[in-house]
Amino acid sequence: MNILIYTHHYPSPKELGLVPDTKVVHYFARMLLEKGHRVQVVHVAYWAVKEISPARLRHIWPSCRSYTVEGVPVRLIRFQMLTPRRVYPEGFQARIINQQLRRMKKELGWRADKVFVHFPTVFAGLTEIFADTPATLGDFHNMDVMLLRERDSQGRILRFIRQLNTWGYRNRNVQEYLTQRCGGAPVPVYTGLDAALLGSPEQIARKKQRPFDTLHLLYAGQLIPLKNVDHLIQALAQLDFPVTLTIVGDGPERPRLEALAAGDARITFTGWLPRENVIDEMKKADAFVMVSSPETYGMVYLEAMAQGCIAVASRGEGFDGLIRDGENGYLALPGQVDELAQILRRLRSLPLPTRSALIDQAYALACAMTEDQTTEGFLQANSGAAQESAHSSAALQG
């Protein structure tokens, strides 16, 4: 199958000077390639007005270049924004980008069978995306919903997304918004877990029997404000039973967080670790805690659940819906330190049968969401089934 993937975020070589961001789209593209599909990624990136500089003025006219990431071919189109708070190209920039896309398609020598547009609100005006394409799915993230709720940005964006055949979501909030907005049934487009990362049944069985004499907590991710690691440290300060917290990751918040945790011997900062070392930390942990906001998805929860961790995630954010509170994990409201502390107390006091059932349900979710399974579901979702509802909804008219 021939597949085109348009995205606003994608890994790129350091020398290109783009801000590193989520690899979630890349994992999806790489999996499609490994399954034998022909894949081309189009990475459309921009600098906001506040980032304008003499060196970037030439990018008022969009420029193209190609690179590869782990075998995935990528065509980068980047440009400089000219209007504050705008997220899609000016009219003349859109015309240039459309020309570049037509040229790229001719160079490819093949026609796409499927097209996926991640962060679709950024692509308003790029009509070439829909040319000669039988099926186009828009994968909506939190950012897209935020922009759609802003009245001053809806007109041009809505004209673009009305052309999508199918609307996809990654979390319950986005699902609920799209259901109300498009009047139909948006489809889940979850990113799956590398099956090689699934803990063995024997490992999970051992974890189910391990006593909680000391509760071992883990956080793994960027140390940035939206991850609310400070709230986790503050919740830990309220606990009067044996507990440890390992914080894996790095970022601008690290000095402040280390100062906040100063003197608490229960807390360890490891800094950045390779993925295999993070998995090792998950194997040792009893619970994985990340109560971030906003959070579109959160692949790390699934990785932790695959190692037998009980996950504590954000209520109303990315994994809410996949994590069912009290059944296969717990949900805490971001910013509520007392509630988080209470959940951790509840974890510590769980009877063994209840804890075992939680771990079983968490592991079952991870086993049901491997890359093979979610990628196949993603391909099946882009069938145009939501076309009628997405195109005919009165809500889309303004």
URPE-V190554 format. One record per residue. N is the residue number from 1. RES is the residue in one small letter. PHI is phi as a letter, one per 20 degrees, with the letter a starting at -180 (NA if undefined). PSI is psi as a letter, one per 30 degrees, with the letter a starting at -180 (999 if undefined). OMEGA is omega in whole degrees, -180 to 180 (NA if undefined). Layout:
# URPE-V190554
n & res & phi & psi & omega
N & RES & PHI & PSI & OMEGA
N & RES & PHI & PSI & OMEGA
This chain:
# URPE-V190554
n & res & phi & psi & omega
1 & m & NA & k & 178
2 & n & e & k & -172
3 & i & c & k & 173
4 & l & d & k & 179
5 & i & c & j & 175
6 & y & d & k & -178
7 & t & b & l & 176
8 & h & e & f & -179
9 & h & c & k & 178
10 & y & a & k & 177
11 & p & g & k & -180
12 & s & b & l & 178
13 & p & g & k & -177
14 & k & g & e & -175
15 & e & f & f & 178
16 & l & e & f & 174
17 & g & m & g & 177
18 & l & e & l & -177
19 & v & f & k & 177
20 & p & f & k & -179
21 & d & b & a & -174
22 & t & g & k & 177
23 & k & e & g & -172
24 & v & f & e & -180
25 & v & f & e & 179
26 & h & f & e & 179
27 & y & g & e & 179
28 & f & f & e & -179
29 & a & f & e & -179
30 & r & f & e & -180
31 & m & f & e & 178
32 & l & f & e & 179
33 & l & f & e & -180
34 & e & f & f & 179
35 & k & e & g & 174
36 & g & n & g & 178
37 & h & e & l & 173
38 & r & e & k & -171
39 & v & c & k & 169
40 & q & c & k & 177
41 & v & e & k & 172
42 & v & d & j & -177
43 & h & d & j & 179
44 & v & e & j & -177
45 & a & c & l & 179
46 & y & b & l & 170
47 & w & d & k & 178
48 & a & f & l & -179
49 & v & g & e & -178
50 & k & f & f & 180
51 & e & d & g & -177
52 & i & f & k & -180
53 & s & b & l & 179
54 & p & g & e & -178
55 & a & f & f & -177
56 & r & d & f & -178
57 & l & f & f & 180
58 & r & f & f & -179
59 & h & e & g & 167
60 & i & g & e & 172
61 & w & e & j & -174
62 & p & g & k & 180
63 & s & d & l & -177
64 & c & c & k & 166
65 & r & a & l & -177
66 & s & d & k & 172
67 & y & b & l & 177
68 & t & c & l & 175
69 & v & c & j & -179
70 & e & l & h & 177
71 & g & n & f & -179
72 & v & e & k & 178
73 & p & f & k & -177
74 & v & c & k & 171
75 & r & d & j & -180
76 & l & e & k & 172
77 & i & c & j & -178
78 & r & c & l & -178
79 & f & b & l & 180
80 & q & e & k & 175
81 & m & f & k & 179
82 & l & d & f & -178
83 & t & d & k & 180
84 & p & g & k & 176
85 & r & m & g & 178
86 & r & e & k & -179
87 & v & c & f & 179
88 & y & c & l & -172
89 & p & f & l & 170
90 & e & f & l & -178
91 & g & g & e & -178
92 & f & f & e & 177
93 & q & f & e & 178
94 & a & f & e & 179
95 & r & f & e & 179
96 & i & f & e & -179
97 & i & f & e & 177
98 & n & g & e & 177
99 & q & f & e & 180
100 & q & f & e & 178
101 & l & f & e & 177
102 & r & f & e & 180
103 & r & f & e & 179
104 & m & f & e & -180
105 & k & f & e & 178
106 & k & f & e & 180
107 & e & f & e & 180
108 & l & f & e & 179
109 & g & m & g & 176
110 & w & b & l & -180
111 & r & d & k & -178
112 & a & f & k & 171
113 & d & e & e & -180
114 & k & c & k & 176
115 & v & c & k & 177
116 & f & d & k & -180
117 & v & d & j & 178
118 & h & e & k & -176
119 & f & l & h & -170
120 & p & f & f & -179
121 & t & f & f & -179
122 & v & f & f & -171
123 & f & d & g & 179
124 & a & g & k & 179
125 & g & n & f & -178
126 & l & e & i & -175
127 & t & f & f & -179
128 & e & f & f & 178
129 & i & g & e & -175
130 & f & e & f & -177
131 & a & f & k & 175
132 & d & l & h & -177
133 & t & c & k & -177
134 & p & f & f & -175
135 & a & b & k & -178
136 & t & c & k & 178
137 & l & d & k & 174
138 & g & e & k & 179
139 & d & e & j & -174
140 & f & e & k & 178
141 & h & d & l & 179
142 & n & g & e & -179
143 & m & g & e & -179
144 & d & f & e & 180
145 & v & f & e & 178
146 & m & g & e & -178
147 & l & f & e & 179
148 & l & f & f & 179
149 & r & e & f & 178
150 & e & e & j & -175
151 & r & g & e & -173
152 & d & f & f & -178
153 & s & d & g & -169
154 & q & f & e & -171
155 & g & g & d & -176
156 & r & f & e & 179
157 & i & f & e & -179
158 & l & f & e & 178
159 & r & f & e & 179
160 & f & f & e & -172
161 & i & f & f & 173
162 & r & f & f & -178
163 & q & e & f & 178
164 & l & f & k & 176
165 & n & f & e & -174
166 & t & c & k & 178
167 & w & d & k & -179
168 & g & d & l & -179
169 & y & c & l & 179
170 & r & d & f & 177
171 & n & b & l & -173
172 & r & f & e & 180
173 & n & g & e & 180
174 & v & f & e & 178
175 & q & g & e & -178
176 & e & f & e & 180
177 & y & f & e & -178
178 & l & f & e & 178
179 & t & f & e & 178
180 & q & f & e & -172
181 & r & f & e & -175
182 & c & e & f & 175
183 & g & m & g & -179
184 & g & c & b & -177
185 & a & c & j & 176
186 & p & f & l & -174
187 & v & d & k & 178
188 & p & f & k & 179
189 & v & c & h & -176
190 & y & f & k & 172
191 & t & e & k & -175
192 & g & e & l & -177
193 & l & e & k & 172
194 & d & f & j & -176
195 & a & g & f & 179
196 & a & f & f & -179
197 & l & e & f & 179
198 & l & f & k & 174
199 & g & f & l & 180
200 & s & f & l & 177
201 & p & g & e & 179
202 & e & f & e & 178
203 & q & f & e & 180
204 & i & f & e & 180
205 & a & f & e & 179
206 & r & f & e & -179
207 & k & f & e & -180
208 & k & f & f & -177
209 & q & e & f & -176
210 & r & f & k & -179
211 & p & f & l & 177
212 & f & e & h & 177
213 & d & g & e & 170
214 & t & c & k & 180
215 & l & e & j & -178
216 & h & d & j & -178
217 & l & d & l & -180
218 & l & c & k & 166
219 & y & c & k & 176
220 & a & c & k & -179
221 & g & r & a & 177
222 & q & f & k & 175
223 & l & e & i & -179
224 & i & c & l & -173
225 & p & g & e & -173
226 & l & f & f & 180
227 & k & e & f & 174
228 & n & l & h & 179
229 & v & f & f & 177
230 & d & f & e & 179
231 & h & f & e & 177
232 & l & f & e & 178
233 & i & f & e & 179
234 & q & f & e & 177
235 & a & f & e & 179
236 & l & g & e & -179
237 & a & f & f & -180
238 & q & e & f & -173
239 & l & e & k & -177
240 & d & d & g & 176
241 & f & d & l & -179
242 & p & f & k & -177
243 & v & b & k & 172
244 & t & c & l & 177
245 & l & c & k & 174
246 & t & d & k & -179
247 & i & d & j & -179
248 & v & d & k & 178
249 & g & p & l & -179
250 & d & b & l & 179
251 & g & q & l & -175
252 & p & f & f & -179
253 & e & e & f & -171
254 & r & g & e & -180
255 & p & g & e & -180
256 & r & f & e & -179
257 & l & f & e & 178
258 & e & f & e & 177
259 & a & f & e & 180
260 & l & f & e & -178
261 & a & e & f & -175
262 & a & g & k & 178
263 & g & n & f & 179
264 & d & e & j & -176
265 & a & f & f & -179
266 & r & f & f & -173
267 & i & d & k & 179
268 & t & c & k & 173
269 & f & d & k & -179
270 & t & e & f & -169
271 & g & m & a & 180
272 & w & f & k & 176
273 & l & c & k & 172
274 & p & g & l & -174
275 & r & g & e & -178
276 & e & f & e & 178
277 & n & f & e & 175
278 & v & f & e & 178
279 & i & f & e & 177
280 & d & f & e & 178
281 & e & f & e & 178
282 & m & f & e & 179
283 & k & f & e & -179
284 & k & e & f & -173
285 & a & e & l & 172
286 & d & e & e & -176
287 & a & b & k & 174
288 & f & d & k & -174
289 & v & c & k & 173
290 & m & b & j & -177
291 & v & d & i & -174
292 & s & e & l & 178
293 & s & a & k & -1
294 & p & f & l & 178
295 & e & b & j & -178
296 & t & f & e & -176
297 & y & b & c & 179
298 & g & o & i & -179
299 & m & g & e & -176
300 & v & f & f & 176
301 & y & f & e & -178
302 & l & f & e & 178
303 & e & f & e & 179
304 & a & f & e & 179
305 & m & f & e & 178
306 & a & f & f & 179
307 & q & d & g & 177
308 & g & n & g & 176
309 & c & e & k & 167
310 & i & e & k & -175
311 & a & e & k & 172
312 & v & d & j & -174
313 & a & d & a & -176
314 & s & e & k & 173
315 & r & f & k & 179
316 & g & n & g & -180
317 & e & d & a & -168
318 & g & g & e & -172
319 & f & e & g & 174
320 & d & f & k & -174
321 & g & o & e & 172
322 & l & f & e & 169
323 & i & e & k & 178
324 & r & d & j & -171
325 & d & g & k & 178
326 & g & n & f & -180
327 & e & d & e & 178
328 & n & c & g & -180
329 & g & r & a & -180
330 & y & c & l & 179
331 & l & c & k & 178
332 & a & c & k & 178
333 & l & f & k & 180
334 & p & g & k & 178
335 & g & n & f & -178
336 & q & e & i & -175
337 & v & f & e & -179
338 & d & f & e & 179
339 & e & f & e & 179
340 & l & f & e & 178
341 & a & f & e & 180
342 & q & f & e & 178
343 & i & f & e & 179
344 & l & f & e & 175
345 & r & f & e & 180
346 & r & f & e & 178
347 & l & g & e & -177
348 & r & f & e & -174
349 & s & e & g & -178
350 & l & f & k & 172
351 & p & f & l & -176
352 & l & g & e & 180
353 & p & f & e & 179
354 & t & f & e & 179
355 & r & f & e & 179
356 & s & f & e & 179
357 & a & f & e & 177
358 & l & f & e & -179
359 & i & f & e & 178
360 & d & g & e & -178
361 & q & f & e & 178
362 & a & f & e & -180
363 & y & f & e & 179
364 & a & f & e & 177
365 & l & f & e & 180
366 & a & f & e & 180
367 & c & f & f & -179
368 & a & e & f & -176
369 & m & c & h & 174
370 & t & f & l & -179
371 & e & g & e & 180
372 & d & g & e & -176
373 & q & f & e & -177
374 & t & f & e & 178
375 & t & f & e & 178
376 & e & f & e & 177
377 & g & f & e & 179
378 & f & f & e & -180
379 & l & f & e & 180
380 & q & f & e & -179
381 & a & f & e & -177
382 & n & e & i & -176
383 & s & d & f & -177
384 & g & n & g & -177
385 & a & f & f & -178
386 & a & e & g & -174
387 & q & g & e & -176
388 & e & f & e & -178
389 & s & f & e & -178
390 & a & f & e & -176
391 & h & e & e & -171
392 & s & e & f & -175
393 & s & g & k & 177
394 & a & f & f & -180
395 & a & f & f & -179
396 & l & f & f & -176
397 & q & e & f & 176
398 & g & q & 999 & NA
